Amino acid sequence: MSLTPDQLKQIELNRLRAKVRQQEREQETSSSTNANGKRPIASSSSTSAQNQNARLERDSRLGTYFEYDLSKMVNSKGGFLMTDDTEIDEATRRKEMERERQRTMQNAEPPILLELDKNPKCQECQTIDIDHTYKKVFGCLVCKRCTKEKPERYSLLTKTECKEDYLLTDHSYPNHPSAELRDQEAMPHLLKANPHKSTFANMMLFLRYQVEEFAWKKWGSPEALDAEYERRMAEKKRTKNKKFEQGLKELRKRTREGVWQKRKDAEHKHVFGPDGDGDQAEHAQISTALEVEKLEVNLFRSKSLWVPVRARGVFGGQVISQALVSATNCVDPAFGLHCYFLTSASPSTPIVYFVERLRQGKSYVACSVKAIQKGSLIFIMTCSFQKPEPWQPQKQWVMPDVPSPEQCQLEEEIYERYRREGYEGKPLSEKANVYFADWASERRKSPIAIKSAKVHDVSSEGIIRYMYWMKAKNIPEYEAPFQKFDSFDCGDWLLYVMESPRAGSGRAIMHGQLYTRSGTLIAVTSQEGVVRANIRGPSTDDSKPAAKL
């Protein structure tokens, strides 16, 4: 039997009144005495009980400690003023209850009217038990039984299925400025919590027949949708294959580069020493300028390269000399050679000389030398070698009549005189003064001394000649390869006579003869070179040059 709150309250009051009356009777009994003048036995307390309730004395063996009465401790909440959760504002409680009531009314299904004709009916089976979620979200009158029996029309599709199967857009693109699946009026959708993970975005569910109607309207027909789907799949496959081929191509390229880099790292890297000006190597002796490094059989590489003042590339005479030295290292002394420059060379990269034996005979040997720099062929030379045959008859051109070397002046001295006194009685311009200063500095540093014997000498036949005395400045006393060649000495003055049979159209032919001081002809040279004056050709307005890529 359950008691009401009033009954429980009355019982509690009766219990408290009875307890108060009992305490009053005990006090009256303890204050009265018996016939012997003693307190009654019932009111006296024993001494043992008092000893049990007494506080224990502090034991010094336990050290210093503090005693706490946990029953009297109060939670001060760390000095913060906090209200209990039970003390909720009454106005807040009423607002929350009102919101809960409104949510319940919104989620509640509308009541069924007594007049059946006025109730909405299912468009499939005409029953009034319609699914109000479909009606509220999609505006579709259908019952729950029909949604289960006809999934091909009333099933729900996710946003991913609409994008992949019906090719509808979820984002704005230049060709599709509006996102179709985001348009609530055109494509209504139902939001549901993601079943995979609570932190994921909510699912967007669409009604199947509404999605199909929109897709048929967009693409024209189901067949057109299938054709567009096949086209996109083919394009996707083609793009994937292209990406795979590109990756495979990059892999092959990296593999080739890796193999090439390993070979490149394995090659010998010659380190050039510092030069005088910090720009290029300089040589005090001819022998150091002609040195080559042997890499393999018939394969040599230059040790140093030199660029003349105001020149575009490496000095061609040094390339020819190094090529001849490379060929000489393979056979006996040289007899004759023919060479041709294909392009200029850079002094920053060594030149590799490849020697090929064209013919090996008893008296003659023919060799071909190719100079390669950075993978490009820059120079070709063909030379022949012969065993000396002094018993054969000899003849030569007569040496021209020129002043002796002691009577001639060094070229650097002539350049300095031009800077001081001018040229042909006229002072030099600032630009010409710089040119002569550079040339004089170069001649002083060169290992070859040059003196002008006759400049612009015109013979009786009208042949213009230029003649110079030249010799090596510094030659060690016992340097066998460069001290003597055959019957002449490089340390003595040699006369070089130059003449040009013809020059025109930017090209010139040059012949040269090299004589010893005694008049012996020791070498004959012929050279064809490009010589262009600083003169512009006539401009033609009717023919404009085509654009170059």
Secondary structure, DSSP 8 states (H G I E B T S, - for coil): ----HHHHHHHHHHHHHHHHHHHHHHHHHHHS--TTS---GGG---HHHHHHHS-----GGG-S-----GGG----GGG-----TT---HHHHHHHHHHHHHHHHHHS-----SSGGGS---TTT--S-B-HHHHHHT----BHHHHHH-HHHH-EEEHHHHHHHH---SS--SS--S-GGG-TTTS--EEE--SS-TTS--EEEEEHHHHHHHHHHHHSSHHHHHHHHHHHHHHHHHHHHHHHHHHHHHHHHHHHHHHHHHHHHHS--------SSSSS---SSHHHHT-EEEEETTEEEES-----TT-SSS-HHHHHHHHHHHHHTTSS-EEEEEEEE-S---TTS--EEEEEEEEE-SSEEEEEEEEEETTEEEEEEEEEEE---TTS------------GGGS-BHHHHHHHHHHH-BTTB---HHHHHHHHHHHHHHHHSSEEEEEEEEEEE-TT--EEEEEEEEES---TT-HHHHEETTEETTS-EEEEEEEEEEETTEEEEEEEEEETT--EEEEEEEEEE---S------SSS------
